[in-house]
């Protein structure tokens, strides 16, 4: 296995290689918004983020701050070794549907109890996900739900050849 070349963070930046494993969960002071089909479907100033080595932050928003009826239960689930069992949602606005574009941990493991009333969104499947006024870029690879902003440096897990990290 080749060594990963960590990008040194500049002023005001964080390196994902300084994030812990197991991951940590922390409140986010910035406003978080999610837009889909031309509609702001979630807007909060009470979000959380999960920080895990090699991953850009995954942001979670309170279910109470999501527009009613845009989340429709989807088939399937997955298991995170840290957080527990995730269930998925399609995001639906009008005639647009993003399949399995959101997920939640309704019964997370105790260390991640704050996730019980929160939902995460896949930025690659939304029109825009914003941290403050910055549009977040999706974590590469399409499997993970990290949000990349200018305040985060990698390299990031998810690109081809990184699954062994």
C-alpha positions in Angstrom: 0.0 0.0 0.0 1.4 3.4 -1.0 1.6 6.2 1.5 -1.1 8.9 1.2 0.3 12.3 0.4 -1.5 14.6 2.9 -2.1 18.1 1.7 -1.0 20.6 4.3 -3.8 22.8 5.5 -3.5 26.6 5.0 -4.7 29.3 7.3 -8.3 28.6 8.3 -8.3 25.1 6.8 -8.6 21.6 8.2 -7.0 18.5 6.9 -9.2 15.4 6.8 -6.1 13.5 7.9 -6.3 15.2 11.3 -9.9 13.9 11.8 -10.2 11.0 14.3 -11.1 7.4 13.9 -13.5 6.4 15.2 -15.3 9.5 14.0 -16.4 12.4 16.1 -19.8 14.3 16.0 -19.9 18.0 16.6 -22.4 20.8 16.2 -22.0 23.2 13.3 -22.2 26.9 13.9 -22.8 27.7 10.2 -26.1 27.8 8.5 -26.7 24.7 6.4 -29.1 24.5 3.4 -30.1 21.9 0.8 -31.7 22.8 -2.5 -33.5 20.4 -4.9 -35.7 21.0 -7.9 -35.4 24.8 -7.4 -36.6 24.6 -3.8 -34.8 25.0 -0.4 -35.8 21.7 1.1 -33.8 22.0 4.3 -32.4 25.0 6.2 -30.9 25.0 9.6 -28.5 26.7 12.0 -28.6 23.7 14.2 -26.7 21.2 12.1 -24.1 18.6 13.0 -21.1 17.2 11.2 -19.3 13.8 11.5 -15.5 14.0 11.1 -13.7 10.9 10.2 -10.1 10.3 9.0 -9.8 10.7 5.2 -13.4 11.9 4.7 -14.7 15.4 4.1 -17.3 16.2 6.8 -20.7 14.6 6.5 -23.4 17.2 7.5 -26.7 16.3 9.2 -29.7 18.6 9.5 -32.6 18.3 11.9 -35.6 16.5 10.4 -37.7 19.3 11.9 -35.9 21.7 9.5 -36.7 19.7 6.4 -39.7 20.6 4.3 -42.5 18.2 5.1 -43.2 15.3 2.7 -40.0 15.7 0.6 -38.4 12.6 2.2 -40.0 9.3 1.1 -38.8 6.1 2.6 -36.6 4.1 0.2 -35.8 0.4 0.2 -32.7 -1.0 1.8 -30.4 0.0 4.6 -26.7 -0.1 5.4 -24.6 -0.5 8.5 -21.9 1.8 9.7 -19.6 0.2 12.2 -19.6 3.3 14.3 -23.1 4.9 13.9 -25.3 1.8 13.4 -28.1 1.1 10.9 -29.0 3.7 8.3 -32.3 3.9 6.5 -32.6 5.7 3.2 -35.0 8.2 1.7 -35.8 9.4 -1.8 -36.0 13.1 -2.1 -39.1 14.2 -4.0 -40.2 17.6 -5.1 -42.9 17.8 -7.8 -42.0 15.4 -10.6 -38.3 15.2 -9.6 -37.0 12.3 -7.5 -33.5 11.6 -6.3 -33.3 8.0 -5.2 -31.7 7.2 -1.9 -30.4 10.7 -1.7 -30.8 11.1 2.0 -30.3 8.9 5.0 -30.8 8.8 8.8 -29.9 6.8 11.8 -33.1 6.5 13.7 -31.5 4.4 16.5 -27.8 5.3 16.4 -25.3 3.8 18.8 -25.0 5.7 22.1 -21.9 7.7 21.1 -23.8 9.2 18.2 -27.2 9.7 19.9 -27.5 13.2 18.5 -28.0 11.7 15.0 -31.4 10.2 16.0 -33.4 13.2 14.8 -31.1 14.2 12.0 -30.8 13.5 8.2 -27.9 13.6 5.8 -28.1 14.5 2.1 -25.9 13.3 -0.8 -24.6 16.6 -2.3 -24.0 14.9 -5.7 -27.8 14.2 -5.9 -29.0 17.6 -4.8 -29.0 20.9 -6.8 -26.9 22.6 -4.1 -25.8 22.0 -0.5 -24.5 25.0 1.3 -22.3 25.6 4.3 -22.8 29.2 5.1 -22.9 30.8 1.7 -20.4 28.4 0.1 -21.7 25.7 -2.2 -20.2 22.4 -1.1 -18.8 19.9 -3.6 -19.6 16.2 -3.3 -17.1 13.7 -2.0 -15.7 11.8 -5.0 -16.9 8.3 -5.8 -20.6 8.5 -5.3 -20.7 6.2 -2.3 -20.0 8.6 0.6 -21.9 11.7 1.5 -19.2 14.2 2.5 -19.5 17.9 1.7 -16.2 19.5 0.5 -15.7 23.2 1.1 -12.6 25.4 0.6 -11.9 25.0 4.4 -11.2 21.3 3.9 -8.1 19.7 2.3 -7.5 16.0 1.5 -6.8 13.9 -0.4 -10.3 12.4 0.1 -11.4 8.8 0.3 -13.8 7.9 -2.4 -11.7 8.5 -5.5 -10.6 5.4 -7.5 -7.9 3.5 -5.7 -8.8 4.8 -2.2 -11.2 2.1 -0.9 -8.3 0.5 1.1 -7.6 3.6 3.1 
